[in-house]
Structures are given as C-alpha cells and as structure tokens.
C-alpha cells in the first residue's frame, strides 16, 4: 500500500471522527444506557475507514471543556504499520518528562487554571520555587507546557487531549 493511499485513508478517517464528534455534540445526552451495538461506535467507525488496510490502525480522540472555559477537540489516527516503523527512541524524552509525580501534578494544576509559579508554589507537595522551575523547564523542553512572556504557563492546545489520553492509558 503506498503512502498516498494511507494518507487518503487517514484523512477520511479523521473526517468521519470529526463528523461523529459533531453529531455527539449536537445531540443531547440520553439518560438511557447505550445499546450494545453503540458501545464501540468509534471502533466501528475506524474499522469502516481502514477496510483493506493490513495491520489495522490506532485512533484516539477527545472533547475537553476545562474549568477555565477552554474547549479542545482533537483526534489522531495512524496505521499500525506507521507506528511500528517509527523510531521509538525519539519520544523517550517527551515521555520521560511525564515520569515524575510532581510534573504530572504541575500539568494537572495548569490545566485546572493555576498558571504562574507563585500560585503553583502555594500548592502543597510541589517543592520549592527552584524545584518547581526545574520541573517546569523539563515540561517546556518536552513540549508539554508553553510559557508566555508574562511568566504564565499553559498546556498547548494540541497537547491537552494526548496528555489526558496518556494518563487514561495508565489506568488499570
């Protein structure tokens, strides 16, 4: 299968997920539990988009409304063949930045609206201001945080749902 065909399939898959997402947002939530055939609606949508693609594909998507009134919608899909062919050592530093409990707590606090170091230093268990700056630098370097000129930190929009998906993936 050539790269153009895979790219076309990924674009079509992204469009279908966007359509499903738009439909979910526009339809009111039901108090009745979903029917069994609706349980894997995203999986079934993915299956229909990758028909004929050997090895399958991986999709993750999400809609997030934060208490800060920020809204994010995001999705990513890639063929398994592409994922297995990637250099897995490349993302090591990005993933390693998430490997410290204080850094994960900092990310959660920033998502919740605590954006500057003074406010973060007031939080219990995050350490000294110097330690907080050290962790923030690691997160900025790995792309999990961005710092503005005013000393405020934010999780870049394109990282919000991937971050939450990674955290979700660690649940047992």
N, C-alpha and C positions, 0 to 999 in steps of 0.2 A: 504494500500500500504506500503510495507516495505521500510526501509531506503536504502537498496541496489538498489532497483528498482528506487527510486527517484534519487539516486546518479548517476546511469547509464543514466537516462534521462537528468540530469543536464550536465553531461559530453558530451552527444550527442548534447544538445542544444549549449553548448559552442563551439563545433566543427563546427556546422552549422553557427553560427555567425562569427567565425573565417574565414570560407570559404567565406561567404558573404563579409566580410571586405576585404579579399584578392582580391576578384573579383572587388570590388569597387575601390580599389587602383590601380589595373592593367588595368581597363577600363577607357579610357579618359572621362572626364566630357562632357556631351552633352549640347548644347545651347538650345535644345528644352525642354520644361517642361515635367516632368514625366507623364506617362499615369496614369489614375486614379487607375488602379489595382496595380501600383508600389508604390503608396503613402504610404501604410502600409506594405512594404516589411519586415521590422523587426518584426512587429506584426504577419504577416502571417507565417514567419519562426518560431517564438515562438509557435504559435498555432499548427503548424505541429509537433513540438518537444514534446509538452505536451499533445498530444491527449490521453484522458483517465485519465489524472491527475485531480482529483477533486480539485476545488478551484482556479485553474489557477496558474500562475507564474508571477514573475516580472523580467524584464531584463533591464539592462542599459549597454550601450557600447559607445565607442568613439575612435576617432583617433585625436590626437592633435600634431600639429607642432608649437612649440613656437618660438618666435623671437630669442631665444638663441640657435637655431639649435637642440634643444632637441626634440625627437619624442617619443610619447607614443601611444600604442594601448592597450585597456583594455576592459574587459566585465565581468559582473557578472549576474548570473541568480539564482533565488531561488524560490521554490514553495511558494505560499501564506501561506500554512499550516505551513511551517517552520518559515516564518516571523511573523505570528501571535502567534506562540508558544514561540518565543524568549522573553527574559526579556527586555522590552523596557526601563527600568530604566538604564540599563547598558550603553547605548550610550549617556546618558544625558550630561556627562562632555565633551565628544567629540563634541557634537552638541553645547553645551553652549560656547565652545571656539570660535565658529563662530558667536556668538551673539553680538559681539561688532564691530562697523563700522571700528575702527582703525585696528582691527585684520584682517578683510576682506581686507582692503586696503593693509596691510602688505603682505598678501598672494598674492594679485594681483601683487604687486611690485616685490616680489621674483620670481613669475612666469615670469615676464617681464624681469628679469635679474639683478635687484638690490639685491645683496646678502649679503652685510655686513652692520653693524649697522651705520657706519659713512655715507655711502651713503643713508641709509634709513632716518637718522636724517636730511639730507638735504631736504627731501621731505616735502612739505607744509602740515600742519594739522596732523602730526603723533605724535606731542608732544616732550617732552624732551628725551634725550638719556635714562634716567632712566625709563621713561614711556614706551619707545619702548622695552627696555629689559624686562620689566614686561609682556608686550603683547607677546613678542617672547617666553618667558618661558611658558606661557599658551598654546601657539600653539605647542611648542615642547612637552609639557606634554600630550597634547591631540593627538599627532601623526600627526598633520597637517604640521609640519615642522621638519627638522632634521638639527642639527648643526655639522659642521665639526670641526676638531681641529684647523683650521685656522680662526675660527670665522665667517665662511660663513654659510649662511642658504640656504636650498633648500626644496622644497616640495617633499617628497618621491614619486618616480615614481608611486607606487601603489595607491597614494592618488590624483594624478593630475585629472584624469577623474571623480572619485567620488566627488571631490570638485566642479568641474565645473558642474556636474550633480545636485548637491545640489543647487548651485546658479541658475542654469537653472530652477529648480523646484520651485523657489520662484517668477518667473516671472508671471505676471497676464495677 
